[in-house]
Amino acid sequence: MIRLAKKYLVWSAVLAAVLFLVVQVSCDLYLPTVTSNLINNGVAKNNVPYIWSEGFKMLFVTFIGVVAAGGNIYFAATQSQKMGKKIRSAMYRKIMYLSDQDLDKFGDASLITRNTNDVVQIQNVMIQVLRMMIMSPIMLIGAMSLAFFKSPRLTIVFFAALVVLAIVVAIIMSFAGPMFKKLQGQTDKLNLVFREGLTGVRVIRAFNRDDYEQNRFDKYNTKYASTGIRVFMLVSLMFPLMTFILSGTNVGIVWFGSKMIVNNGLDVGNLVAFMTYATQILISFMMLSFLFVFIPRAQASASRINEVFDVKNSINDPKNPNKIEKDNNTLSFDHVDFKYQDSKNLSLKDINFLAKAGQTVAVIGETGSGKSSLIDLIPRLYDVTSGAIKINGINIQDISQSNLHSLISLTQQKAVLFTGTVKENMQYGNENATDEEIWHALDLAKASDFIKEEGGLNAKVEQNGENFSGGQKQRLAIARTILKDAAIYIFDDSFSALDFKTDAELRQGLNKDDKIKNAITVIVAQRISTVADADLILVLNNGELVGAGTHKELSKDNPYYKVILDSQIKKGGSK
Ligand SMILES: Nc1ncnc2c1ncn2[C@@H]1O[C@H](COP(=O)(O)OP(=O)(O)OP(=O)(O)O)[C@@H](O)[C@H]1O
């Protein structure tokens, strides 16, 4: 947590919070002395003018104390909130730059918990640190010295109380600390199950697994709740125990104090002041102990946040990058092997091919054969395990990622749309695109008809594009891809949600478009009809390239391609 505080707190504001606090504590510590004087020299001696002057002094000191407390709360609250804001943005920025490989290590649910719940834990503790953690020690030392000054013998009473209090706090903390850590881990699991349930709600209903999922959620929810109940019960125990100790201390002070008034000539005013100091000391100690209960919880959150900040991006830019311009480009795979981090086997083995500007490369193969993996390597969502991917003969690892991404336009298997308008979604592809260009892209993607019906470019796109059908979402994603002026257009199984007629019309349209005609197009598909026109068809089987050629060549003598072809002819789905 210190590391996060060092980086994200503004030290001048922290200093201001401390200064206000010092003023507040000084006022709080001075008040019992004024009270004591008022009783000893005013009330006891019936000196009314003195009572008035000390009374005004008390009011003035209280007013200054309240103003200083306000100042401290202002700086403590704004600093802790701003710290939270900065951590959230920094973590979001970090996550945006991490490769898929790095993100896979955490999982979505955990990253969301870290960026919300964990940051809130730190914010909550930080405001207390900027108040209590600074106030309590000053108050403790100040009140102890002043109380000792008033009556050294009576201090023995609250020293005894402090020892009892310390033992109680130590016992409670030793149990509560690990439980708070456990609670954070359980929050992660709860969020994971909740998120899975939410995204898979249709599947759950279709398979009638509502009860099963409900039970699964309840299991984690119960675990979370029971840890929560145990830890908060434990922490709540501190209140009655401390009140008991506090009251006992006051009884002790009054007991011994009254004897000392009779036998040793202790002033009544000094006894009253002493009791106030004793209360201040015990309350400061209580506050400090509470903080020490909550700090381990925030510390656990801070470690989880730091884990994200500490991840070294496995995909980096070179020190002296080459530059590739968008002009008559080539794309080649040169003995490419690829293995996912946690996987034992290679997902792609020795892939070689070359595509030139104006050509369409299609990738076909059965489920799990490595088609998406091959596509994901081109924009460096993952890096090759060995071999090289080259554009214009230059290894893509030798150019900057921004240069690489400027050359590529991609539609992924699952169409992703953002909340906003159709126009805003389209401008992801090209932020300067005119309405005319957007309509042209929508026309090509066979999306203009339903967008007109929805009310045009300002039609709303809801969360995850849920106000559009699967096929409509795909077409919008395709339109966005087309809108970008790129050297390589990639469509990962993007045509599968389209009917045969739309699929054929859309591809014909693409072939006529000036931008796409002169670029390299890479299409992943399951249907022979989608790939048949391609200049080069790559057939993948179990991560290996088992065929490369045109439809004519492959249908003649490639057994793998023929199996796919035959299966689709039988289903009546061939060209
Ligand atoms: N993130 C991942 N981590 C580990 N293994 C993965 C990951 N993604 C895919 N794989 C594995 O890599 C292999 C190739 O998967 P890939 O998604 O590339 O196949 P695909 O041909 O695109 O399949 P589909 O047609 O079903 O989309 C599969 O064996 C799969 O289990």
The ligand as a MOL file (V3000), in Angstrom:
LIG
                    3D

  0  0  0     0  0            999 V3000
M  V30 BEGIN CTAB
M  V30 COUNTS 31 33 0 0 0
M  V30 BEGIN ATOM
M  V30 1 N -6.5570 -19.2690 -24.8540 0
M  V30 2 C -6.2090 -20.5310 -25.0830 0
M  V30 3 N -5.4460 -21.1960 -24.2010 0
M  V30 4 C -5.0670 -22.4670 -24.4050 0
M  V30 5 N -5.4150 -23.1800 -25.5050 0
M  V30 6 C -6.1920 -22.5850 -26.4290 0
M  V30 7 C -6.6370 -21.2260 -26.2680 0
M  V30 8 N -7.3920 -20.9200 -27.3390 0
M  V30 9 C -7.4110 -22.0000 -28.1310 0
M  V30 10 N -6.6980 -22.9940 -27.5980 0
M  V30 11 C -6.4490 -24.3330 -28.1940 0
M  V30 12 O -5.7780 -24.1390 -29.4350 0
M  V30 13 C -6.2980 -24.9930 -30.4240 0
M  V30 14 C -6.7340 -24.1960 -31.6520 0
M  V30 15 O -7.8210 -23.3520 -31.2620 0
M  V30 16 P -8.4550 -22.2920 -32.2630 0
M  V30 17 O -9.4150 -21.4740 -31.4920 0
M  V30 18 O -7.3740 -21.6020 -32.9760 0
M  V30 19 O -9.2460 -23.2500 -33.2670 0
M  V30 20 P -10.2480 -22.8560 -34.4260 0
M  V30 21 O -9.8490 -23.6500 -35.6160 0
M  V30 22 O -10.3120 -21.3870 -34.6170 0
M  V30 23 O -11.6120 -23.4090 -33.8400 0
M  V30 24 P -13.1070 -22.8850 -34.1180 0
M  V30 25 O -13.4380 -23.1910 -35.5250 0
M  V30 26 O -13.9050 -23.7120 -33.1770 0
M  V30 27 O -13.1140 -21.4350 -33.7960 0
M  V30 28 C -7.4220 -25.7920 -29.7770 0
M  V30 29 O -6.9040 -27.0480 -29.4400 0
M  V30 30 C -7.7520 -25.0210 -28.5330 0
M  V30 31 O -8.1090 -25.9010 -27.5060 0
M  V30 END ATOM
M  V30 BEGIN BOND
M  V30 1 1 1 2
M  V30 2 1 2 3
M  V30 3 2 2 7
M  V30 4 2 3 4
M  V30 5 1 4 5
M  V30 6 2 5 6
M  V30 7 1 6 7
M  V30 8 1 6 10
M  V30 9 1 7 8
M  V30 10 2 8 9
M  V30 11 1 9 10
M  V30 12 1 10 11
M  V30 13 1 11 12
M  V30 14 1 11 30
M  V30 15 1 12 13
M  V30 16 1 13 14
M  V30 17 1 13 28
M  V30 18 1 14 15
M  V30 19 1 15 16
M  V30 20 2 16 17
M  V30 21 1 16 18
M  V30 22 1 16 19
M  V30 23 1 19 20
M  V30 24 2 20 21
M  V30 25 1 20 22
M  V30 26 1 20 23
M  V30 27 1 23 24
M  V30 28 2 24 25
M  V30 29 1 24 26
M  V30 30 1 24 27
M  V30 31 1 28 29
M  V30 32 1 28 30
M  V30 33 1 30 31
M  V30 END BOND
M  V30 END CTAB
M  END
